[in-house]
Amino acid sequence: MSTNGVEAVGPRAGRGAGPALPVPRGPLSEMLIGTLCEDAPPHDQAVNFPAAAEAGVFGEDFQLSLYMLYELHYRGFAEVDERWEWQPSLLALRAELEADFEATLRERVPGGEGTADAARLGETIVRLIDADDGPQLSAYMERSASLDQFREFLIHRSAYQLKEADPHSWAIPRLHGPAKAALVEVQADEYGGGRPDRVHATLFAKAMCALDLDPTYGAYLDRIPAVTLATVNLMSHFGLHRRRRGAIVGHLAAFETTSPIPNGRYAKGLRRLGLGEDALDFFDEHVEADSVHENIAIYDMAQRLAVDEPAVADDILFGVRALLDLDTRFAAHVLGRWEQGATSLLEPLATAR
């Protein structure tokens, strides 16, 4: 027997084992959460979803809703029917939110359409990164951050690091030839080179434990603000669309290139506070691994993709620019809140566990 074309296999069949659904942050996320909680097989929505709260694309309601829709393609949510992942009305909602998100990003990081030189794309990526003058969060973490601020920082980072590399891995079946081989080389290290204990997400979970944080996937979603969720949504948006394969490659190239120096600073800050190997392993690993990955990601992967597919060269640079822009927003938020003596999370750390 089927319901709306979806085979009904029992009211609790195919329920997800991921984190609990978050607390809503506005009318859109509230209706979305209510929909996913329904004790019925996935079905088309009889009414239109409401608009997100007035804060707009970078508001809490918008970014949480988009994050939840993307999370259905990762580990899902506890007690949510896994068949919602491909339910057409949710895909339509996601497409609307993505269009607004991408349009806003295009306004924030314009430039260069049709002008990228594929043969010199690597140089352009390096130049964009070198020209970035965003707030130096890593320098503050090295010199001045308290243990509680480091704990907040790890909570922010957990939204991505506990699924590290997964958004970029969506690009693997969308590439071919040398660019694909380079991407797989980078990703293999991210997943521990075959050693489960060296998977980078596992190393990050170990660091969270060392700082007395809960390493459970999604444990702090209700505390993580939109400014952080946007950085993760960016990766998911690029990775889940074949037409954005250039952007996710550019994002990864910039991500790997901007990693070694900050992670070295984070490690120094943790040593300053007297933290041991369990806290340091993740950051020390990234100093070493990402230094190796830098040239592979920029030249063997991104530039080679541009040479093989010139039509995506501009999108590769868009991925670089978008990462730098949203990372700047994130760093400014965190440092700004700390300068005010306030938490950078939605709730103070004392109530975050």
Backbone hydrogen bonds in HBPLUS format (Angstrom, degrees):
<---DONOR---> <-ACCEPTOR-->    atom                        ^
c    i                          cat <-CA-CA->   ^        H-A-AA   ^      H-
h    n   atom  resd res      DA  || num        DHA   H-A  angle D-A-AA Bond
n    s   type  num  typ     dist DA aas  dist angle  dist       angle   num
A0008-ALA N   A0001-MET O   3.17 MM   7  6.18 167.2  2.19 146.4 150.3     1
A0003-THR N   A0006-VAL O   2.81 MM   3  5.18 167.0  1.82 143.9 144.8     2
A0006-VAL N   A0003-THR O   2.94 MM   3  5.18 165.3  1.96 114.0 118.7     3
A0013-ALA N   A0010-GLY O   3.22 MM   3  5.31 166.3  2.24 109.7 113.8     4
A0082-GLU N   A0014-GLY O   2.69 MM  68  5.49 167.6  1.71 153.3 157.0     5
A0016-GLY N   A0080-VAL O   2.83 MM  64  5.28 148.4  1.93 126.9 136.0     6
A0079-GLU N   A0016-GLY O   3.09 MM  63  5.31 145.5  2.21 143.9 134.3     7
A0078-ALA N   A0019-PRO O   2.76 MM  59  5.36 159.3  1.80 126.9 134.2     8
A0030-GLU N   A0026-GLY O   2.95 MM   4  5.97 150.0  2.04 150.0 159.6     9
A0031-MET N   A0027-PRO O   3.09 MM   4  6.20 161.3  2.13 142.8 146.4    10
A0032-LEU N   A0028-LEU O   2.97 MM   4  6.16 159.2  2.01 151.2 157.8    11
A0033-ILE N   A0029-SER O   2.89 MM   4  5.95 163.7  1.92 146.4 150.6    12
A0034-GLY N   A0030-GLU O   3.00 MM   4  6.15 157.9  2.05 143.5 150.2    13
A0035-THR N   A0031-MET O   2.89 MM   4  6.09 150.3  1.98 144.2 152.0    14
A0036-LEU N   A0032-LEU O   2.99 MM   4  6.29 162.9  2.02 152.8 156.4    15
A0037-CYS N   A0033-ILE O   2.99 MM   4  6.13 136.2  2.19 143.8 155.5    16
A0038-GLU N   A0035-THR O   3.19 MM   3  5.46 157.2  2.24 106.9 113.7    17
A0056-GLY N   A0053-ALA O   3.34 MM   3  6.58 172.9  2.34 136.3 136.0    18
A0059-GLY N   A0056-GLY O   2.89 MM   3  5.14 160.2  1.93 116.7 120.3    19
A0063-GLN N   A0059-GLY O   3.10 MM   4  6.23 174.4  2.10 159.1 159.7    20
A0064-LEU N   A0060-GLU O   3.01 MM   4  5.93 160.8  2.05 147.0 152.9    21
A0065-SER N   A0061-ASP O   3.09 MM   4  6.10 158.1  2.14 141.4 147.8    22
A0066-LEU N   A0062-PHE O   2.98 MM   4  6.25 164.6  2.01 156.1 160.2    23
A0067-TYR N   A0063-GLN O   2.87 MM   4  5.97 157.5  1.92 144.8 151.8    24
A0068-MET N   A0064-LEU O   2.92 MM   4  6.14 159.9  1.96 152.0 156.3    25
A0069-LEU N   A0065-SER O   3.06 MM   4  6.33 160.6  2.10 149.4 154.4    26
A0070-TYR N   A0066-LEU O   2.97 MM   4  6.23 155.2  2.04 150.6 157.2    27
A0071-GLU N   A0067-TYR O   2.79 MM   4  5.98 152.5  1.87 148.3 157.2    28
A0073-HIS N   A0070-TYR O   2.81 MM   3  5.59 160.3  1.85 123.4 129.7    29
A0074-TYR N   A0071-GLU O   2.97 MM   3  5.00 158.1  2.02 105.0 112.2    30
A0076-GLY N   A0071-GLU O   2.97 MM   5  5.41 151.5  2.05 154.7 146.5    31
A0080-VAL N   A0077-PHE O   3.13 MM   3  5.48 155.4  2.19 135.0 131.3    32
A0084-TRP N   A0081-ASP O   3.13 MM   3  6.01 171.0  2.14 124.8 127.3    33
A0085-GLU N   A0082-GLU O   3.23 MM   3  5.99 165.7  2.25 116.7 120.7    34
A0087-GLN N   A0084-TRP O   3.15 MM   3  4.96 174.4  2.15 109.4 110.2    35
A0090-LEU N   A0087-GLN O   3.08 MM   3  5.59 127.5  2.37 113.4 126.4    36
A0091-LEU N   A0087-GLN O   3.04 MM   4  6.32 156.4  2.10 155.1 162.5    37
A0092-ALA N   A0088-PRO O   2.86 MM   4  6.09 149.6  1.95 147.9 156.4    38
A0093-LEU N   A0089-SER O   3.06 MM   4  6.26 151.9  2.15 135.4 142.5    39
A0094-ARG N   A0090-LEU O   2.86 MM   4  6.10 162.7  1.89 148.9 153.8    40
A0095-ALA N   A0091-LEU O   2.90 MM   4  6.10 154.9  1.96 144.5 151.2    41
A0096-GLU N   A0092-ALA O   3.10 MM   4  6.39 149.9  2.19 144.0 151.3    42
A0096-GLU N   A0093-LEU O   3.10 MM   3  5.18 118.7  2.50  96.5 111.3    43
A0097-LEU N   A0093-LEU O   3.04 MM   4  6.38 164.4  2.06 157.2 160.7    44
A0098-GLU N   A0094-ARG O   2.80 MM   4  5.99 162.4  1.83 155.6 161.2    45
A0099-ALA N   A0095-ALA O   2.98 MM   4  6.10 154.8  2.05 142.1 148.5    46
A0100-ASP N   A0096-GLU O   3.21 MM   4  6.53 158.4  2.26 147.8 152.5    47
A0101-PHE N   A0097-LEU O   2.89 MM   4  6.12 162.8  1.92 153.4 158.8    48
A0102-GLU N   A0098-GLU O   2.78 MM   4  5.93 172.6  1.79 158.7 160.2    49
A0103-ALA N   A0099-ALA O   2.98 MM   4  6.03 158.1  2.03 142.1 148.8    50
A0104-THR N   A0100-ASP O   3.02 MM   4  6.20 157.4  2.07 147.4 153.0    51
A0105-LEU N   A0101-PHE O   3.00 MM   4  6.30 156.6  2.06 147.9 154.8    52
A0106-ARG N   A0102-GLU O   2.85 MM   4  6.10 156.7  1.90 152.5 158.8    53
A0107-GLU N   A0103-ALA O   3.09 MM   4  6.36 145.9  2.21 140.9 149.6    54
A0108-ARG N   A0104-THR O   3.02 MM   4  6.31 147.4  2.13 144.3 153.5    55
A0108-ARG N   A0105-LEU O   3.07 MM   3  5.00 117.0  2.48  92.0 107.8    56
A0109-VAL N   A0105-LEU O   2.87 MM   4  6.05 153.7  1.93 157.4 163.5    57
A0115-THR N   A0112-GLY O   2.90 MM   3  5.22 160.6  1.94 143.7 139.8    58
A0120-ARG N   A0117-ASP O   3.02 MM   3  5.48 148.5  2.12 112.7 122.1    59
A0121-LEU N   A0118-ALA O   3.31 MM   3  5.01 165.5  2.33 106.8 105.5    60
A0124-THR N   A0120-ARG O   3.22 MM   4  6.61 153.8  2.29 148.2 155.8    61
A0124-THR N   A0121-LEU O   3.04 MM   3  5.01 114.2  2.49  94.2 110.5    62
A0125-ILE N   A0121-LEU O   2.93 MM   4  6.27 157.4  1.98 157.3 162.9    63
A0126-VAL N   A0122-GLY O   3.07 MM   4  6.34 166.7  2.08 153.5 156.4    64
A0127-ARG N   A0123-GLU O   2.91 MM   4  6.11 155.5  1.97 145.9 153.2    65
A0128-LEU N   A0124-THR O   2.91 MM   4  6.17 157.5  1.97 152.1 157.4    66
A0129-ILE N   A0125-ILE O   3.04 MM   4  6.30 161.0  2.08 153.2 158.0    67
A0130-ASP N   A0126-VAL O   2.87 MM   4  6.05 162.9  1.90 152.1 157.3    68
A0131-ALA N   A0127-ARG O   2.98 MM   4  6.07 142.0  2.13 142.4 152.1    69
A0132-ASP N   A0129-ILE O   3.18 MM   3  5.29 152.3  2.26 102.2 110.5    70
A0140-TYR N   A0136-GLN O   3.29 MM   4  6.69 155.7  2.36 148.8 154.8    71
A0141-MET N   A0137-LEU O   2.94 MM   4  6.26 159.1  1.98 153.1 159.5    72
A0142-GLU N   A0138-SER O   2.96 MM   4  6.16 152.2  2.04 145.2 152.2    73
A0143-ARG N   A0139-ALA O   3.17 MM   4  6.34 160.9  2.21 147.4 151.2    74
A0144-SER N   A0140-TYR O   2.75 MM   4  5.40 164.1  1.77 154.1 159.7    75
A0145-ALA N   A0140-TYR O   3.16 MM   5  6.18 142.8  2.31 141.3 143.3    76
A0150-PHE N   A0146-SER O   2.96 MM   4  6.30 152.1  2.04 147.3 155.1    77
A0151-ARG N   A0147-LEU O   2.92 MM   4  6.23 149.9  2.01 146.5 155.4    78
A0152-GLU N   A0148-ASP O   2.96 MM   4  6.28 153.4  2.03 143.7 150.4    79
A0153-PHE N   A0149-GLN O   2.90 MM   4  6.12 159.8  1.94 147.2 153.0    80
A0154-LEU N   A0150-PHE O   2.96 MM   4  6.24 157.1  2.01 150.7 155.6    81
A0155-ILE N   A0151-ARG O   3.06 MM   4  6.33 149.1  2.16 144.1 152.6    82
A0155-ILE N   A0152-GLU O   3.06 MM   3  5.06 117.3  2.47  94.1 110.0    83
A0156-HIS N   A0152-GLU O   2.97 MM   4  6.38 161.0  2.01 157.8 161.9    84
A0157-ARG N   A0153-PHE O   2.97 MM   4  6.24 170.3  1.98 153.1 155.6    85
A0158-SER N   A0154-LEU O   2.87 MM   4  5.93 133.5  2.09 140.4 151.9    86
A0158-SER N   A0155-ILE O   3.25 MM   3  5.13 131.4  2.50  92.9 105.6    87
A0159-ALA N   A0156-HIS O   3.32 MM   3  6.18 159.2  2.36 120.6 124.4    88
A0160-TYR N   A0157-ARG O   3.07 MM   3  5.82 147.2  2.18 120.2 127.1    89
A0161-GLN N   A0157-ARG O   2.81 MM   4  5.83 164.2  1.83 166.4 161.7    90
A0162-LEU N   A0158-SER O   3.39 MM   4  5.40 162.3  2.43 122.3 125.4    91
A0163-LYS N   A0160-TYR O   2.81 MM   3  5.51 161.0  1.85 124.5 130.9    92
A0164-GLU N   A0161-GLN O   3.17 MM   3  4.39 156.6  2.22 101.9  98.2    93
A0166-ASP N   A0163-LYS O   3.03 MM   3  5.76 154.5  2.10 137.3 145.4    94
A0169-SER N   A0165-ALA O   3.00 MM   4  6.17 138.9  2.18 150.1 162.5    95
A0169-SER N   A0166-ASP O   3.10 MM   3  5.07 127.4  2.39  96.3 110.6    96
A0170-TRP N   A0167-PRO O   3.41 MM   3  5.76 153.1  2.49 102.2 109.1    97
A0171-ALA N   A0168-HIS O   3.05 MM   3  5.79 158.9  2.10 116.9 122.7    98
A0172-ILE N   A0169-SER O   3.10 MM   3  5.48 156.1  2.16 112.3 118.7    99
A0174-ARG N   A0171-ALA O   2.90 MM   3  5.13 146.3  2.01 111.2 122.2   100
A0175-LEU N   A0172-ILE O   3.37 MM   3  5.71 171.5  2.38 113.4 115.9   101
A0180-LYS N   A0177-GLY O   3.10 MM   3  5.46 119.7  2.48 107.5 121.5   102
A0181-ALA N   A0177-GLY O   3.05 MM   4  6.37 160.9  2.09 154.5 160.6   103
A0182-ALA N   A0178-PRO O   2.93 MM   4  6.14 155.8  1.99 150.3 156.3   104
A0183-LEU N   A0179-ALA O   3.01 MM   4  6.23 157.6  2.06 145.4 151.4   105
A0184-VAL N   A0180-LYS O   2.95 MM   4  6.20 165.0  1.97 156.5 160.0   106
A0185-GLU N   A0181-ALA O   2.98 MM   4  6.18 149.4  2.08 141.8 150.4   107
A0186-VAL N   A0182-ALA O   3.10 MM   4  6.41 157.8  2.15 150.0 154.4   108
A0187-GLN N   A0183-LEU O   2.90 MM   4  6.15 170.5  1.91 156.9 159.7   109
A0188-ALA N   A0184-VAL O   2.84 MM   4  5.86 152.6  1.92 148.2 154.4   110
A0190-GLU N   A0186-VAL O   3.29 MM   4  6.67 152.4  2.37 142.8 150.8   111
A0190-GLU N   A0187-GLN O   2.96 MM   3  4.88 111.7  2.44  92.2 109.5   112
A0191-TYR N   A0187-GLN O   3.02 MM   4  6.35 143.1  2.16 151.0 160.4   113
A0193-GLY N   A0188-ALA O   2.79 MM   5  5.14 152.5  1.87 159.4 150.3   114
A0192-GLY N   A0189-ASP O   2.99 MM   3  5.04 157.0  2.05 112.0 111.6   115
A0200-HIS N   A0190-GLU O   3.00 MM  10  5.56 171.0  2.01 155.3 158.3   116
A0195-ARG N   A0192-GLY O   2.97 MM   3  4.99 161.9  2.00 109.0 114.8   117
A0198-ARG N   A0195-ARG O   2.90 MM   3  5.43 155.7  1.96 118.8 126.7   118
A0199-VAL N   A0196-PRO O   3.35 MM   3  5.40 167.5  2.36 104.3 107.9   119
A0202-THR N   A0199-VAL O   2.88 MM   3  5.23 123.3  2.21 106.3 121.4   120
A0203-LEU N   A0199-VAL O   2.98 MM   4  6.39 152.7  2.06 152.5 161.3   121
A0204-PHE N   A0200-HIS O   2.94 MM   4  6.19 150.2  2.04 144.6 152.5   122
A0205-ALA N   A0201-ALA O   3.02 MM   4  6.26 154.9  2.08 141.6 148.1   123
A0206-LYS N   A0202-THR O   2.98 MM   4  6.27 150.1  2.08 145.0 153.2   124
A0207-ALA N   A0203-LEU O   3.02 MM   4  6.36 148.7  2.12 141.7 149.8   125
A0208-MET N   A0204-PHE O   2.94 MM   4  6.31 154.1  2.01 151.6 158.6   126
A0209-CYS N   A0205-ALA O   3.04 MM   4  6.36 158.6  2.09 148.1 153.2   127
A0210-ALA N   A0206-LYS O   3.01 MM   4  6.29 152.5  2.09 145.0 152.7   128
A0211-LEU N   A0207-ALA O   3.16 MM   4  6.46 132.4  2.39 141.0 152.7   129
A0211-LEU N   A0208-MET O   3.07 MM   3  5.19 135.6  2.27  99.2 111.5   130
A0213-LEU N   A0208-MET O   2.84 MM   5  4.98 153.8  1.91 139.9 142.6   131
A0212-ASP N   A0209-CYS O   2.94 MM   3  4.92 154.9  2.00 111.9 112.1   132
A0219-ALA N   A0216-THR O   3.04 MM   3  5.38 160.8  2.08 138.0 134.7   133
A0221-LEU N   A0218-GLY O   3.34 MM   3  5.39 170.5  2.35 114.3 113.4   134
A0223-ARG N   A0220-TYR O   2.86 MM   3  5.33 154.3  1.93 116.4 125.0   135
A0224-ILE N   A0221-LEU O   3.29 MM   3  5.26 149.3  2.39 100.9 109.4   136
A0346-LEU N   A0223-ARG O   2.89 MM 123  4.83 171.4  1.90 136.7 139.3   137
A0228-THR N   A0225-PRO O   3.06 MM   3  5.62 140.7  2.22 112.3 122.0   138
A0229-LEU N   A0225-PRO O   3.07 MM   4  6.41 164.8  2.09 149.8 154.5   139
A0230-ALA N   A0226-ALA O   2.83 MM   4  5.91 153.1  1.90 155.5 160.0   140
A0231-THR N   A0228-THR O   3.01 MM   3  5.45 131.2  2.26 108.6 120.4   141
A0232-VAL N   A0229-LEU O   3.11 MM   3  5.22 125.9  2.42  98.5 112.2   142
A0233-ASN N   A0229-LEU O   2.79 MM   4  6.04 163.4  1.81 157.7 163.3   143
A0234-LEU N   A0230-ALA O   2.95 MM   4  6.02 145.2  2.07 140.9 148.9   144
A0236-SER N   A0232-VAL O   3.09 MM   4  6.45 163.8  2.12 154.2 158.8   145
A0237-HIS N   A0233-ASN O   2.82 MM   4  5.93 163.0  1.85 152.0 156.7   146
A0238-PHE N   A0234-LEU O   3.07 MM   4  6.28 169.4  2.08 152.5 154.9   147
A0239-GLY N   A0235-MET O   2.81 MM   4  5.88 165.7  1.83 153.1 158.0   148
A0240-LEU N   A0236-SER O   2.94 MM   4  5.86 155.8  2.00 150.5 154.4   149
A0244-ARG N   A0241-HIS O   2.95 MM   3  5.28 152.1  2.03 108.7 117.7   150
A0245-ARG N   A0242-ARG O   3.10 MM   3  5.19 151.5  2.18 117.6 114.6   151
A0247-ALA N   A0244-ARG O   3.01 MM   3  5.17 115.1  2.45  99.2 114.6   152
A0248-ILE N   A0244-ARG O   3.06 MM   4  6.46 157.6  2.11 158.6 164.3   153
A0249-VAL N   A0245-ARG O   3.14 MM   4  6.24 151.9  2.22 140.6 148.1   154
A0250-GLY N   A0246-GLY O   2.90 MM   4  6.16 158.4  1.95 149.6 156.0   155
A0251-HIS N   A0247-ALA O   2.81 MM   4  5.98 155.4  1.87 146.0 153.5   156
A0252-LEU N   A0248-ILE O   2.98 MM   4  6.14 160.5  2.02 141.7 146.2   157
A0253-ALA N   A0249-VAL O   2.93 MM   4  6.15 161.1  1.97 150.4 155.8   158
A0254-ALA N   A0250-GLY O   2.98 MM   4  6.20 162.6  2.02 150.9 154.9   159
A0255-PHE N   A0251-HIS O   2.78 MM   4  5.93 154.9  1.84 149.0 157.5   160
A0256-GLU N   A0252-LEU O   2.89 MM   4  6.04 166.3  1.91 155.9 157.3   161
A0257-THR N   A0253-ALA O   3.10 MM   4  6.17 154.7  2.17 140.0 147.5   162
A0258-THR N   A0254-ALA O   2.92 MM   4  5.98 151.4  2.01 150.3 156.1   163
A0259-SER N   A0256-GLU O   3.40 MM   3  5.27 163.7  2.43 101.3 104.6   164
A0263-ASN N   A0259-SER O   3.02 MM   4  6.00 167.8  2.03 165.4 169.4   165
A0264-GLY N   A0260-PRO O   2.94 MM   4  6.07 148.9  2.04 147.4 156.0   166
A0265-ARG N   A0261-ILE O   3.06 MM   4  6.37 149.1  2.16 148.0 156.5   167
A0265-ARG N   A0262-PRO O   3.02 MM   3  5.02 117.1  2.43  93.9 109.7   168
A0266-TYR N   A0262-PRO O   2.85 MM   4  6.22 156.4  1.91 154.4 161.3   169
A0267-ALA N   A0263-ASN O   2.99 MM   4  6.17 159.4  2.03 144.4 149.8   170
A0268-LYS N   A0264-GLY O   3.06 MM   4  6.33 154.5  2.12 141.9 148.6   171
A0269-GLY N   A0265-ARG O   2.91 MM   4  6.19 155.4  1.98 150.6 157.4   172
A0270-LEU N   A0266-TYR O   2.96 MM   4  6.26 154.5  2.02 151.5 158.0   173
A0271-ARG N   A0267-ALA O   2.93 MM   4  6.20 153.9  1.99 148.9 156.4   174
A0272-ARG N   A0268-LYS O   2.87 MM   4  6.09 152.1  1.95 145.2 153.2   175
A0273-LEU N   A0269-GLY O   3.20 MM   4  6.48 138.8  2.38 136.7 146.6   176
A0273-LEU N   A0270-LEU O   3.16 MM   3  5.10 126.2  2.46  91.8 105.3   177
A0275-LEU N   A0270-LEU O   3.01 MM   5  5.44 164.8  2.03 155.5 150.5   178
A0274-GLY N   A0271-ARG O   2.91 MM   3  4.93 158.2  1.95 104.7 111.5   179
A0279-ALA N   A0276-GLY O   3.14 MM   3  5.72 129.3  2.41 112.9 124.1   180
A0280-LEU N   A0276-GLY O   3.17 MM   4  6.34 144.8  2.30 143.3 153.6   181
A0280-LEU N   A0277-GLU O   3.04 MM   3  4.90 118.9  2.43  92.4 108.6   182
A0281-ASP N   A0277-GLU O   2.86 MM   4  5.66 149.3  1.96 161.4 162.3   183
A0284-ASP N   A0280-LEU O   2.89 MM   4  6.01 172.4  1.90 170.8 173.3   184
A0285-GLU N   A0281-ASP O   2.93 MM   4  5.92 157.2  1.98 147.2 153.8   185
A0286-HIS N   A0282-PHE O   3.20 MM   4  6.44 149.0  2.30 140.3 147.7   186
A0287-VAL N   A0283-PHE O   3.13 MM   4  6.44 143.6  2.26 145.0 154.4   187
A0288-GLU N   A0284-ASP O   3.28 MM   4  6.59 160.9  2.32 149.9 153.4   188
A0289-ALA N   A0285-GLU O   2.79 MM   4  5.91 171.4  1.80 160.4 161.1   189
A0290-ASP N   A0286-HIS O   3.05 MM   4  5.35 149.8  2.15 123.1 132.5   190
A0292-VAL N   A0289-ALA O   3.10 MM   3  5.35 126.5  2.40 100.4 113.3   191
A0293-HIS N   A0289-ALA O   2.98 MM   4  6.28 149.9  2.08 142.6 152.2   192
A0294-GLU N   A0290-ASP O   3.07 MM   4  5.95 136.4  2.27 138.2 145.4   193
A0297-ALA N   A0293-HIS O   2.75 MM   4  5.84 169.3  1.76 172.1 174.0   194
A0298-ILE N   A0294-GLU O   3.00 MM   4  6.17 161.8  2.03 152.0 157.3   195
A0299-TYR N   A0295-ASN O   2.92 MM   4  5.66 157.6  1.97 141.5 148.1   196
A0300-ASP N   A0296-ILE O   3.06 MM   4  4.84 115.5  2.49 111.8 128.9   197
A0301-MET N   A0296-ILE O   2.90 MM   5  6.21 131.6  2.14 159.5 172.7   198
A0302-ALA N   A0297-ALA O   3.00 MM   5  6.13 169.0  2.01 145.9 149.4   199
A0303-GLN N   A0298-ILE O   2.91 MM   5  6.18 154.6  1.97 143.9 152.2   200
A0304-ARG N   A0299-TYR O   3.19 MM   5  6.29 132.6  2.43 139.2 151.1   201
A0305-LEU N   A0301-MET O   2.91 MM   4  5.98 151.0  2.00 143.8 151.9   202
A0306-ALA N   A0302-ALA O   3.03 MM   4  6.32 156.8  2.08 149.0 155.3   203
A0307-VAL N   A0303-GLN O   2.93 MM   4  6.23 152.5  2.00 149.7 157.2   204
A0308-ASP N   A0304-ARG O   2.93 MM   4  6.13 159.7  1.97 149.0 154.3   205
A0309-GLU N   A0305-LEU O   2.69 MM   4  5.75 148.8  1.79 149.0 158.5   206
A0312-VAL N   A0309-GLU O   2.98 MM   3  5.93 168.2  2.00 132.9 135.8   207
A0313-ALA N   A0310-PRO O   3.14 MM   3  5.29 165.7  2.17 110.5 114.9   208
A0315-ASP N   A0312-VAL O   3.07 MM   3  5.15 115.9  2.50  97.5 113.5   209
A0316-ILE N   A0312-VAL O   3.00 MM   4  6.33 143.7  2.14 152.2 162.6   210
A0317-LEU N   A0313-ALA O   3.31 MM   4  6.73 156.0  2.38 147.4 152.1   211
A0318-PHE N   A0314-ASP O   2.94 MM   4  6.27 145.1  2.06 142.7 153.5   212
A0319-GLY N   A0315-ASP O   2.98 MM   4  6.25 151.2  2.06 145.8 151.9   213
A0320-VAL N   A0316-ILE O   3.21 MM   4  6.61 148.0  2.31 142.1 150.4   214
A0321-ARG N   A0317-LEU O   2.91 MM   4  6.18 171.0  1.92 156.4 157.8   215
A0322-ALA N   A0318-PHE O   2.84 MM   4  5.92 162.8  1.87 152.4 157.4   216
A0323-LEU N   A0319-GLY O   3.18 MM   4  6.23 160.6  2.22 139.8 144.7   217
A0324-LEU N   A0320-VAL O   3.10 MM   4  6.39 170.1  2.11 156.3 158.5   218
A0325-ASP N   A0321-ARG O   2.93 MM   4  6.11 155.9  1.99 149.0 156.0   219
A0326-LEU N   A0322-ALA O   3.02 MM   4  6.20 172.7  2.02 156.8 157.7   220
A0327-ASP N   A0323-LEU O   2.90 MM   4  5.97 157.5  1.95 154.1 161.0   221
A0328-THR N   A0324-LEU O   3.04 MM   4  6.11 146.6  2.15 138.0 146.3   222
A0329-ARG N   A0325-ASP O   3.10 MM   4  6.45 153.9  2.17 146.0 152.7   223
A0330-PHE N   A0326-LEU O   2.96 MM   4  6.20 158.4  2.01 145.8 151.5   224
A0331-ALA N   A0327-ASP O   2.93 MM   4  6.14 170.9  1.94 152.2 154.0   225
A0332-ALA N   A0328-THR O   2.95 MM   4  6.04 163.4  1.98 150.5 155.4   226
A0333-HIS N   A0329-ARG O   3.01 MM   4  6.15 153.7  2.08 145.2 152.2   227
A0334-VAL N   A0330-PHE O   3.01 MM   4  6.31 169.2  2.02 160.2 161.4   228
A0335-LEU N   A0331-ALA O   2.97 MM   4  6.07 173.5  1.97 158.3 159.0   229
A0336-GLY N   A0332-ALA O   2.88 MM   4  5.70 151.5  1.96 137.5 146.7   230
A0337-ARG N   A0333-HIS O   2.97 MM   4  6.14 161.1  2.00 152.9 156.9   231
A0338-TRP N   A0334-VAL O   3.02 MM   4  6.26 163.9  2.05 152.9 157.7   232
A0339-GLU N   A0335-LEU O   2.87 MM   4  6.02 154.9  1.94 148.9 155.7   233
A0340-GLN N   A0337-ARG O   3.09 MM   3  5.17 133.2  2.32  97.3 110.1   234
A0342-ALA N   A0337-ARG O   2.95 MM   5  5.20 161.2  1.98 155.1 149.1   235
A0341-GLY N   A0338-TRP O   2.90 MM   3  4.93 158.6  1.95 106.0 112.5   236
A0351-THR N   A0348-PRO O   3.02 MM   3  5.81 155.9  2.08 121.9 127.8   237
A0352-ALA N   A0349-LEU O   2.89 MM   3  4.74 165.5  1.91 107.9 112.2   238
